[in-house]
Amino acid sequence: MAAFKSMDKEQLTAVRAALMAEYEGYKAKKLSLNMARGKPSSAQLDISSDLFHSLDETNCISADGTDCRNYGEMTGIDEAKALFADILEVDPKNVIVCGNASLTLMFDFLAQCMFDYGDHIAWSRQEDAKFIAVVPGYDRHFAIASYFGLKLVNVPMTPTGPDMDLVEELIKDPSVKGMFCVPKYSNPDGYTYSDETVERLAAMEPAAKDFRVVWDNAYVVHDLYDEGDRLKEIFSAAKKYGHEDYFVEFASTSKITFSGAGISCIVASDHNIDLIRMRLQVQVISYDKLNMLRHTNVLKSAADVKERMKKHAAILRPKFEAVLAILEEELGGLGVAHWTKPRGGYFISFYLEKGSAKRVYELCSAAGMSITKVGATYPYGIDPDDSNIRIAPSYPSIDEIKTCARLLCAAVKVAVSEAQ
């Protein structure tokens, strides 16, 4: 493809015709493929079938004697707090365990900041409140901020985390109220924040003392290889600077057990836990303690979780490796695209020449393959370079994922040839 620029008109016409013929061959197959979202496959969900048998009418009582069928224990049972504390390397007293979706917890936390946090003027009453968006990033983070009217300010992601020089400059503005972080195997790049980045985040001195970092540790145990990335624990780092209040961490078992029927948690400083508990006293009676007990009957420690995640990795790793091998085979050295090579998480970030991603999306869609909509990895659905595509290899079968990868490559070649 790099040779396109040196081709004469006749050569270019011939190459375009050949590439379009290859692409039309995929269209003729009338494919129905979905590589749009990071959903676990059925085989991954089957790993946790033991949860169905971990609880019955004879063992509905938690370790402290709580009948988990009843009201009470608004912040979750002790066993579940201990499990998340072990996974996240924090103190159980700083953990609140809730329902299935950590995304709901993030929404509720930002709502609390917007309207009645208890120790600062509600963000909704402050003019021009802003939030830092690390890009490319998670579309649902951006959607929550937009829902509440927070203006999103882009900060580029790097292989070691957010561009911290820019972050440290932006937080000098008191209207900047916080930022979103996916610190391990980031969505979609798959990068893990370096120790230096975590330390710089912990040491931040924002002008807004009501600054809050949404620390979405969604992929904390989601390694593809035995030697996964190591993420420095944020609260121990922040404590050295007296900055624990700036961080609120979220995690869940969504991609450990059942995506639609897991448990989730909030981790925060003593001060923030008190404020969140005050809100929960109004918001809920209790979360699903039976599901917490179901999980902790099977998963008693971080070690148990890591063993389970090895089973997930055995399913996911071949899919990631297949995509990466095909991208290298089809596009490597051509100078038309580059991509990340994550060691965990759920995504590969694929970058094309500027102005090409939407056309590739159109070609893939027309051939029967769903991929994440171009722009979804940026606030307001606008990729300023029209260059990023998020690849989600988890849900299709290995044969389907190979077809997806080759179709993507064919679409890229067509789009590049058209642009010459």
Protein Blocks (a to p, Z undefined) as FASTA:
>chain_A
ZZmmmpcfklmmmmmmmmmmmmmmmmmnopaddfkbccddfklmmmmmmmmmmpcfklmc
cfkopafkbgcjknopfklmmmmmmmnopafklpccddfblklmmmmmmmmmmmonopac
cfklpghiacdddddddfklmmmmmmnopacddddddfkbccfklmmmmmmpmklgbdcd
dfbhpafkopacdfklmmmmmmpccfblkbccdddffklmmcfbfbdcddddfklmmmmn
opmmmpccdddfklmmcmklccddddddfklmmmmmmmmmmmpmbdcfklmmmmmmmmmb
fklmmmmmmmmmmmmmmmmmmmmmmmmmmmgonlpaccdddfedjbdcddddehklmmmm
mmmmmnopacddehjlpghhiafklpaccddfklmcfklmmmmmmmmmmmmmmmmmmmZZ
